[in-house]
């Protein structure tokens, strides 16, 4: 295989062609992992594959992650169907900035998404670079933030109250709300990437609910400012989907946000996650 890479001008995001993800050798897998670590978001066009093949590619990257609160595809326990019907009233799944399952003790290292049905309009995904966002802060603020601990929880979307308040019962996807979503996990507000060593502003507006040992009002003000900073246009890559495209992103340094704009059209994607490690608290 002759791997070709078309990277964004700032190196955040790249399209990789000349590769068939169903027939990879060890050297090509390592090359793909290196490109993924460098560009953080990598897309592979023209990857016609079934769910068994999607799962097999995922296992080449790492062990499966744990995906709670959403029912998996029947007979495929590690694959989620991300579906929105033409007449669906609820907002697109994942339509607010987040890092997948950041409320877990060891959140996923990677998320993999394969496009099955792509609407003719809309449906882009936005990705935000947490490394660049942290590096853009003043050195004095970077030093201050390194000592802080963020509180993460799934309560907003997946507690019973949050599920109904957000219209989750109106989705075509089968969401599984549970009281376990009320639990709180502590993570460093600034995370060190375990493979690249880069520092990441590791917060998101869906799952980060506060800062430990900080007054609630002060915590809310700081987080509101950091949330806005982390998704400024200069840190964001807009990804446009094609049928049979597979995209993989580094969930340890990247936030994402699903866009709408395709009412009246069906959109179906299939998602897996790769297991990650527990962020190190200083």
Beta strands, then each sheet from edge to edge (+ up, - down):
strand 1: 4-7
strand 2: 14-17
strand 3: 41-44
strand 4: 80-84
strand 5: 110-117
strand 6: 125-129
strand 7: 149-153
strand 8: 184-188
strand 9: 190-192
strand 10: 199-201
strand 11: 208-211
strand 12: 236-239
strand 13: 246-250
strand 14: 254-258
strand 15: 267-274
sheet 1: 1+ 2- 3- 13+ 5- 15+ 4-
sheet 2: 12+ 6- 14+
sheet 3: 8+ 7- 11+
sheet 4: 9+ 10-
end
